[in-house]
Amino acid sequence: MKHLLSTADLDVVDAVRILDTAGSMAATQAREIKKLPTLRGRTVVNLFFEDSTRTRISFETAAKRLSADVINFSAKGSSVSKGESLKDTALTLQAMGADAVVIRHHASGAPHTLATSGWTHGAVINAGDGMHQHPTQALLDAYTLRRHLAGPGDVTGRDLAGLRVAIVGDVLHSRVARSNVQLLHTLGAEVILVAPPTLLPVGVGAWPARVSYHLDEVIADEKPDAVMMLRVQRERMSSAGGGFFPSPLEYTRRYGLDARRLAMLPEHAIVLHPGPMNRGLEISADAADSPRAVIVEQVANGVAVRMAVLYLLLAGGDAPARAAEKSSTEKSSTDEKGSDA
């Protein structure tokens, strides 16, 4: 695996390997000293042409926990705002010795162009492109699902076969939904998309998922193991002229997750949301703050998953346990030198 551009590029072996590696990375983050020396001397560039808080900080944290040097590039206040092209920006970063470029772009397909153009020789990781893909978000969602629902004991090596996941809301504008449908299907889960017809994309019937327009029916009849609520992307709706649903109140009444619908879910079911949340629109405060909501945990899991992706793309080889072992050896050596002094 040289790049991570789409969940469609992952087979079940690749996906499980990333999840297993993320589990090993998460274990190292429970220690007092969280840094690993694995990517020391490597340079990771966060190239963000769209605003982001969670994803950018998560990638930055992941890279620094692996001891990589990090360069954060924002389109605002840069030469991009003066008209510089993606090609010229990429060539500049390559000249600076970028080993990996984490790119978020408003244009669908921009990461693929960067990866295949020859403008950069490093690994390219898609951190979200238009309404197309967001593979690391889908991976952290799958990691969270596996931790909670893949059965008791050690979940290493397991897929998500037998699980039923309802993805609810603004599917039309959601790269998270597209990535999750593909990855969850690859991992063996059954996916049900729940949305008004106006918020489903053309051709959704060809996706590896079933479609419903009625959230209450899905909860009552399908008894999903997890419900993933999608953010209503009002900024994209405004640019398209609006008119996707009658009113916020009507949307909440039919597709919002509230205390009543939360109580209808099976006892073991969990609630996910990619964030940021529109509280009171797609999800109520009762549901968002419920013990069954794993939304904050998703953020923490995102660091471990992105550590795993960076590790596998830039270091590869054996499991990260080697890096943890090396870190412990170096610490012992430092302690011994300190005691001699």
C-alpha positions, -999 to +999 in steps of 0.1 A: +000+000+000+017+032-012-012+056-008-046+057+010-070+075-013-103+056-009-118+028+011-126+011-022-089+004-025-088-017+006-096-054+007-106-072+039-069-082+046-057-046+043-085-032+063-081-057+092-044-051+092-049-014+096-074-020+124-050-044+142-021-020+139-043+008+153-050-015+183-013-018+189-009+019+185-037+026+210-020+003+235+012+025+234-009+056+240-019+043+274+017+046+286+031+076+304+055+082+275+034+081+244+060+089+217+074+062+195+107+067+175+092+049+144+091+079+120+120+099+133+136+118+104+105+116+082+084+147+073+046+147+071+028+176+055-008+184+063-020+201+032-055+215+039-074+235+013-106+232+034-112+243+070-108+215+095-102+211+132-106+175+142-089+158+112-060+182+109-052+181+147-057+143+147-032+138+119-007+162+134-009+144+168-005+110+151+026+121+132+042+137+163+035+107+184+055+087+158+083+113+161+078+126+125+085+163+117+052+180+108+045+209+084+010+223+085-001+241+053-033+260+051-046+275+019-057+306+037-028+331+039-007+311+015+003+315-021-028+294-030-049+325-022-028+343-048-036+318-074-009+291-070-020+257-084-021+224-066+008+213-089+031+242-079+022+237-042+030+200-045+063+206-063+073+230-036+065+205-008+084+178-027+115+201-029+113+204+009+115+166+013+079+156+021+077+119+028+039+120+031+012+145+022-021+144+040-045+164+018-080+177+023-094+194-008-128+208-018-125+191-053-133+154-055-104+135-070-076+160-059-058+134-038-058+109-067-044+135-090-017+143-065-008+106-061-007+098-098+007+130-113+044+125-103+044+159-085+053+143-052+072+110-046+058+106-011+028+088+002-006+106-003-033+102+023-068+115+015-082+135+045-114+143+027-120+154-009-152+171-018-182+148-015-161+118-025-141+100+002-127+103+038-111+069+043-094+075+077-128+085+092-143+053+080-114+033+094-118+050+128-155+043+127-148+006+119-122+005+147-148+019+172-175-005+160-151-035+163-140-025+198-176-024+211-195-050+189-171-076+176-175-098+206-158-104+240-121-107+244-093-098+220-108-086+187-075-087+168-079-102+133-117-099+134-139-083+108-174-069+112-194-098+098-229-100+112-232-064+123-260-042+111-253-005+108-278+023+100-263+054+085-288+082+088-291+117+074-274+138+047-260+110+026-260+131-006-233+155+006-214+130+028-180+116+019-181+099+053-212+079+042-196+069+009-164+058+027-182+039+054-206+021+031-177+006+011-155-002+041-183-017+062-194-039+033-158-050+028-156-060+065-188-080+062-213-056+079-248-050+066-255-013+059-289+005+058-290+041+046-318+062+060-326+096+045-352+116+028-352+110-010-338+145-016-307+137+005-298+104-014-275+106-044-284+095-079-273+058-083-275+050-046-293+017-056-259+004-069-242+009-035-237-022-014-264-010+011-302-011+015-322+022+015-350+033+037-369+066+041-382+058+076-360+059+107-386+046+131-392+015+109-355+007+106-350+010+144-381-012+152-377-038+124-340-040+117-327-036+152-294-021+142-263-027+162-251+008+156-266+041+143-243+065+126-258+100+124-245+123+097-241+160+099-266+180+079-243+200+057-262+232+054-232+250+039-234+228+008-272+230+007-270+268+007-247+269-023-270+245-041-300+267-035-316+248-005-349+231-006-337+196+005-363+194+033-392+216+044-378+229+076-353+220+104-382+210+126-396+186+100-361+170+095-356+165+132-391+150+136-385+124+109-347+118+109-333+131+142-320+108+169-337+118+202-343+102+235-374+083+223-356+067+194-325+061+215-347+040+239-360+020+209-325+008+200-313-026+212-296-025+245-261-031+231-264-006+202-241+024+201-244+058+185-217+074+163-213+108+147-184+121+126-187+156+140-191+184+143-227+179+155-257+200+148-273+195+183-310+197+180-311+190+143-298+155+134-291+146+171-305+158+204-284+166+234-299+136+252-286+112+225-253+130+220-245+129+257-259+094+263-235+067+276-243+048+244-228+076+223-191+069+215-186+102+197-158+115+219-142+080+218-142+082+180-119+113+182-094+094+204-096+064+182-088+086+152-053+093+165-045+056+168-059+048+134-040+077+117-009+066+135-014+031+120-019+045+085+012+067+087+032+038+102+021+013+075+027+037+046+060+051+058+076+023+078+057-009+070+073-041+080+064-058+113+038-048+138+043-015+158+053-036+188+089-033+174+087+004+177+074+002+212+102-022+221+127+001+206+113+030+225+116+011+258+152+001+250+162+037+242+146+049+274+165+022+295+197+033+278+191+069+286+183+061+322+216+041+325+236+070+311+219+094+334+227+073+364+264+071+353+265+108+351 
